[in-house]
């Protein structure tokens, strides 16, 4: 049997890959169940249909899963996709269920109620950042195929831990998710396969799982909050070990913690059912020290200088954080800065609800009540720290979906500090000078930065410039190119 498989991703785009390739890691995890099928196989089997027929097939899949789950768990779930009579209604319902990226991820009801709601149409997207999938390299497309496979399987397995689901149940749900995603990607002559970016891809995958797991025990939001709360607890324990933290050291920790966390996953429950904090923290600290040595772009001194204007009038620093865990150290960094610079005001922009492992408003509220952040809480009470709540179901904010309040706050800010490679890829707000801080890890971040995997980036991008220019897979102005021109 041949190992090399050829797949038509979209018309004119054929990719080859070794079908025995191992699943990709997602946040340091791989699927635990032997499924016997991969996303690439399902994708190959699904035809490209018009939107009306795609709706019909997806509705049939959902109905089959609902009947199975209702019988298996003795629950009653009403249908999500009701029958339609024309293509226009099919398009709008599919976009409401799978493409409303400002909707609370737990609220999945009958879409007919909101048929007239304004949407940024999923099936008429134009120019997404950093690039649409049709402009990705074949290496990136292969990487995405295996990432999709792992992401859906891992998320399904993780959420199923809280439910009375067996391996067979999870396989049925995962296969259904693969089929639904394939129909969506290939509908309308492969429109989404050609025009979405990785951020949209992740959001649609998660939305599909929300629909398939709806009304089963703990909601997705509650589950993600529980996971994020545990990660923050671990990071707080680690943070409290440091009696003295300089701004430089805390930035090192905040930047390299995320990858160390993912690369060196340990059993959070341990053999006794309790978290072994000592061994977990020792392991993290060891790898942080190993991985925190290489900064390929380091504009930390520029950042500290930019925070000290010639005239110490009111200065607004807008901040966008990334994952739980590492954000504990970012909040410690903000607290230090606000203590050192009495004129500094901070606008902290966070999502209303949790997406993946991203920190969200409910957990920021909880952290402000922790004694460690008492000074940050005082800054919040006095008005120097403002929390701006964004509402997107993307892992990193999309400019086209920003709320007006968020835009206004950003436009009034003197400087923007952005954590996370995903946010670097999608949030290129050229109206304001900004600093991007993250560890280069994914293939996309390596392509756009020109930096090596696992290297650190603390990069200034002046107003009027983007952090990269992607013409095609060969012609790219990288972040490193831009950084080399900073005095």
Steps between C-alpha positions, in 0.01 A plus 500: 500500500639839398584736786506819293150632445392773258205716602319772309462775757321727253487533122855537375652431844629146545710404799698188582566361844597184684176358636695334782605839635436527873232733628612855571538622855236751609595684820735215584243224445425232246182292456473204738247288310583287197234629260587304189435803277650842434356834397681483165314176414160646584579822314591302188165318505274803542375660175487872428132602501299817470399659830146357491618138468783556750240617753292190430792262561615681815146500639481125441830443682387709798165323514676162506731608784207645695300177470803299612581731796135524606475121516847449646473757783122527537498870414284701263672733256297695247628542146738785419460510123138499396400435139524785251341566164765705326872573479478839673348353818748210495792742483370722780424211736841339446664835573294552814583156636863467391612852407363745757830592662353752741258256655540350847640153433257339745188648340400267221132513431264502206652730235166608352461742793797705380461478125526878456809544717787692341797274426834528332415238240711189534446414134617835365823553695763724345869533583562338837828528690768375485390323180208290372560127468514526120823700539656263754793280405431132447710427808272727701187333358627155596585634845146641527338170399673311779441784747126497425495124556672532839311811611153353451593163651674651805221748570237227467694268734564776754140610520373140506693439824221680685226293339391139500636441153682192376764482230239402242297811586805722457588339167147568371517864609849552354409343166188716486710809575739408217209455257330828596826695474572343160156590364546859622848530351396359163159670463462764231792373290741466795443861608607459863785263417642774280419812698514443876814533709619275782314712756164455326577130457553455874188698587279295266643172634424602856154620407424162340599325823289743703200398290574128524553513878222749577278441806727229638609565856754776556484766228807572288549838665484351850738221403756740351473727804572202724810409297619861487449543873725200568772632268487838673520337841819317397653820362410696814672240714805537282485880507488506880834322512670818378557753778650748255407525132650755266299609195753318281470169685122503510488559123733203449267282705183630333643441152656157529252350745238426234718271289662340805149431626393337174822313429523342841146407593476302821207322657326783685315260726787271594460148630317610816245713316669816628732731315864448593594868499862452606595266216290688246654835589851356512454353151364828361777706659766266359368533146443873533866541586599283203270661246521856624852560381440598141340829402524537124332843506533695824363854517435494874717805558316686224172412670610631838626819336172549312315481832691805619394797286688831525205651684349271763138568416231236489619203295270215390640154437253260336568134583375180337585178681520142372477173694407421857807419705744726319258793539560485875853623434374761253268636768795508740692696234215749467483538878874577518476754217204680658684515834813641334327754275231698682380663176438163330142390433425156360211382284486120530307348208362150566233278354165468672514122499776239474627377167750213511747583779476877456448704815154655520312762700361269773849372585653848494233603751593207723871582480444860604354363823820305572724657763801492268327749270370732772685797349359423158154486657561842658598638159176354363297657782661841444439486124863473388438144384204461266369165380357502148288198414514374142259235372648271237515123467841507335819391675645835397301811422407569139515870410177481299310376808628746762231675701478878469597552865815294449594698190445830682719394791777388264488826307536701823796293624860611468638149468377143461655189661383176336576149628480181296597392149137461390425861591811609308367320192152654499525830691706735288356835608715741303356817660698450821857412599503157656718230649445130430630254755487121453695181444535393139355151475250427222598472136309822423680696770835377366401608147379847601776584748799348321606369842588152620256277685502551879674838474361802681365814338447839664462712188409861441291583195459876446167658409440491126669161460378143507703237682540302177402515134398167349495515121523126448680202653834617359475880515459607862617806690546346843482646848875450524548712187297779656667464841845538347404854395409610853770728639 
